[in-house]
Amino acid sequence: MTVLAPEHTIRPTLRPFLAATRQFTAGASAPRDFLESCLVEFANREKQVGAFVAFDIEGARAAADASTARWKAGKPASAIDGMPMGIKDIIETADMPTEMGSPLFAGWRSEKDAACVSALRQAGAVILGKTVTTEFAATEPRGTRNPWNLEHTPGGSSSGSAAAVGCGMLSAALGTQVIGSVIRPASFCGAYGFKPSVNALNREGCHDYQSQSCTGIIAASLEDTWQVAHEIVTRVGGDAGTPGLVGPDACPAPEKPKRLVWLFTAGWKETDYGTQESTVETMRDLREAGVEIDTRESDAKLAEVEAAIAGAHALSNRINSFETRWFLRGARDRDVSKLSKIMQTRLAESEALTLDDYRAALIERDRIRALYAGLAASYDGCITLSAPGGAPKGLKSTGSAAFAVPSSLLGVPALSLPLFDTNGMPLGLQVLGFFNEDARAFALSGWLRDQLS
């Protein structure tokens, strides 16, 4: 595992937006020019990568022209006015179908925008299209390929969003995560990924609606990532009855941590020896930079947390299965043959659960969350890998979520930073914060990015 270098020959080109807006202000470029650079990449790579299920190029050009006029007048609607974006096809859009990765919903339209999409339009974002999701944002892939190597998975379930950002078709895209659906594909495609604290971004109109689900963001820079989240919450808040994402108008400044936890998680046993050795080198580099790093081997409290999150995937699956059974029953009754075998099996498993099983799972999740929250008194945050390695070869699986699922179970903010390379494929460093302290997680991430780049 190595830190990515600028001369890395196989890395697709990320296309950060905020850095380009200085040229808009100076009159040297415009949002329409920026969109056209994205569309060149779209024309060159979309047929191979397959990131989109629907798109509207002329509509995007019209939106970019309107944004150009606002920038020229000195009155942009927001800092992301003109940013080319994609919307995961589990999130409703008034102007395009929302098919949820399933033939059961081919052509289905709600005729309205989800809250987050409405917020993005108000902020002037240029929505190019709907990006591929696995079936119902679960595990059945829908053909998207990794832009680094077309024979490898892009991850899931936010497959198209990660692939489109990863190869520069977009500056940012919305994803969702209930297990590992933002952190993992961001890592596999070499982009920044943000899974916020649960309830931080309004999910009205999103069909990934379980209690652990979050609307997340995959983007070309840390600054772009924060700004998209900020513009959404400023306009539509978080989920009903919650305060939503809290933080400044622009990405928090980098902040050096004093003490961090290295979480091994259940993913460690899936990680190859070379990556494990490089991980140890990274910990040593951070210690030499003056950061204290503790592990389960040095702190009994951390060993207790590690033991608690070891079963995060199984516990999350029980909770999610119970919470999706009503939707899946309705899908089955419409036409069971259009549900994948994986989803039919999942429905059968969910119907075997009782209400008492579900309640017990929630109690256990609350216990684990409280245990993790206790670390905030001693540590600034936690770090780990975003995945056991680079994207695996093949398109029949979206890869292991073992490193990504703990943050979902815990309900805390997590970011994947595209800092590493393993066997020619990108691998992210994951930063986990504490509940509703998303801005702090960004500040720590900025310092780690600068230190390790």
Steps between C-alpha positions, in 0.01 A plus 500: 500500500642836401392861516369604160735726306392763246682314225306180567437383146170316532310739721195655331467875539283631782330830421465722810254786460561757773860555394375587150258768619787746545520503121127568479540804722793622291310445176764258370254210485135423572275219625407412141869449419540284809200288404636450151824362642292247696301413190821420311575238762137385486525452123830318527421266789130458574447216251779305671434592861118508498457743788159641396150359457358831374647833398397831347793669329304786351326567830838505671633747240202726555556491876871573450416796277270640769777452754747674270271802484477514879877485544550772239254718686687436824196326651561125515226313684759327721861384504396192296305696239584319175648185656431193278336234716334162483216360711501138612199327347345424837426871548198663334532755219209679336653502152638145480378154603598346833543131425685388816714252310201273443301402191192519724532879486604550140384846395348578841466868583393666820464832315687679780849570623631355823583765758875476433449530124276803547771657716767437237289659227442805721876519550554503123651152464494358146344155516627292209311182577407204718783268598486123522408334829495136587153350538319703768841630616588150622743245352392400147733684252365670188801496271699814584877454463790648690659789303849393613459151357186395317535141616458605864194597704440867582347391830144563602232587551595851384675344202428756231558800724848381595595398146381828347688713753801270493562556130410870485156490342369684806638705786264341750208261527251396764519152643341322794641267763341254741788247500798624294347655191688834499830425674577181303430623143676832570805300609485266200467786249756738651258773609410670827204347679292637788246307704363755749362451848168322471215748429743783406364549146130497417395163351146589393454350154781245537409132488798390708309575816610262776594636842874477423470649152661832413509714190870529425729677256774379268712783363828605341638689800447528872389861453242407234370223726434729795350775286241273342391376842487855636291631211250217547455540874481880476192468278317190622661406832555151626236234554183626664542570869880508491746794487671384181864548405666769713805692383644800319408643160819355346705188562652507850870585509741209553557421866779281633367231734664430834376145553345258251379141514603254233201266460585161354134392458392164363654604169856454624496124450399557134794733436812357335835499675651774284216741572516418869871579505443828317226586748748456784738735314224760473438480875872544559510804270215662691665431833821657372292804406398534864163323502436246775335190358350230719369160397317208657840371603582809707164594653246263655214741416591473133511122519144514635388722211670273247321197645167686488530600134632162385143392428394832346409349165281223636325731747443764229357237268246392763387857558487585131319179409218570743473861384478410129265203519186706431648653186631165376166332560335756276768450234455123516124529463541712186723248320731276699684394183642852468667481841853361499556167673705685760207729578253212512726327751530819701121532513465144627760568770327820604165329540657256743581790736259592779430840651683384812804412285496850356464667837788297639717603205422867561591466867831343405568776247432763767745325734774498238439863408528606864822303538653672197376843608700458820821526296432868428624596845849370419539507123451740208375228267579163347674392182507176306493383140194553282520147358722192534677597179442636153187410305494125434485363148157404371157662475284246683578642843544853634782393734536476876337763722675374815689825560207724405212352698612605852433869434154411372416298809641774723314779316815717499663705221754322282718621214704308245812686387661380172854486635628150424573268212511123521580279202418780259158576648400779742433441868362752745597595851181515707445761770223441755377779725242523775126554465406846373867604492529475122684831467771375737537185289558721195761707685690186599465363146649817354809468718540129424463566126768769511731295722480176305475630143 
